[in-house]
């Protein structure tokens, strides 16, 4: 292969020339005199709605530690992480960030950041050691009561509680976990307890975090707890179905019994990728097998026709030997909690997976996309705006709270330029979705408040706004520079033109909690 922009055929006497694609590419550069920023890259100046809910998130197993403290029962993540070779470096959540013993420190970090909300999850087995309401572990419950009070008294950071962020009580797994449909009642009883004990102070509830990930990684690939991989063609669908029913039961319970007096809101967090460059058709298939798997039953009342027929046909072809289980499920949403930790991502060329088998499409990753500390996560801000618009157009313009968005790094980096870039670009795309596309965005949540246990990859992938020093027994937390980036966006409630020199853009003296000076 020669290095020319044109290929020359040396076997022919007249040496014919044929242009290569690189020639076209170069012609464009010459024509445009460089690389002018496209609409996607140009910053938009403006602000979000006045009551925008700025938040940051964590999850119980990833930060709490204290895995056997004060009567806590074991969860499937305790078991999984204590099984050799399941988690990188044999990391466990035994201590994690020790947040169980550091609620005040965590609250101070939130204050310093200036968020109005904090999304955290309850460890089901800390409150109900065997998963049932037969025995309520009061000391475990007290930790959450303390945290809620500390949040409310500190400048009023409002709690957003996730009831299930993947750490199922082991005792429930022992009787079949999410495969056994009695789990629906167990979950509803657990939700009932939490609404009754915390609901007079907590007004934002999320039933289940990212069922797609929990279902597939935990029950299809087996790379997360409970680590089951021997029935990838059926189990994820059964588990997904019970998760949907559990969400619906808890939602209705809250709606009829608690909402009238407690006046809160409740929803579910669904994750979604945006797949670019392969045309609308493929994106639709992928979205219906990911976001739509759970969103369609909730918004429309049943699984989508596309998903049902694709799975049925491929099962009949015996491509996957899959049992098709399409069941209806009616529950209405008030808002969608959208956890977008990744946009425009794919799992690479080696995608021979259970889903690929049933949905019949694969994905590739553009090598031009910026990498992160996680193999699956590429920095593609444009995808964020696209997926937000997709939700507006496909699910009747629901109010959206982004319940996660963030990026990982693998090395300790207090001046985390990648994360500063990531938050600036992604939030600016959310602003475009809000102002230009009319998407009803009510809130944005950064993942994560601090470096924590990134599931089966252990502590190696760090998503935190705060660095947690794991070599220090006190597990000290230090703000990374991205804390300033995110605080400034919160303080301004968006992006004023830098030329305006607006007050909100001015750096805040260290240690002060940033006053809100929205422009
Ligand atoms: C989504 C999950 O909810 C969270 O637990 C995880 O750490 C982040 N994505 C990053 O992978």
Boltz pocket constraint, residues with backbone or C-beta under 6 A from the ligand:
constraints:
  - pocket:
      binder: B
      contacts: [[A, 59], [A, 62], [A, 209], [A, 210], [A, 339], [A, 341], [A, 404], [A, 447], [A, 453], [A, 454], [A, 455], [A, 463]]
      max_distance: 6.0
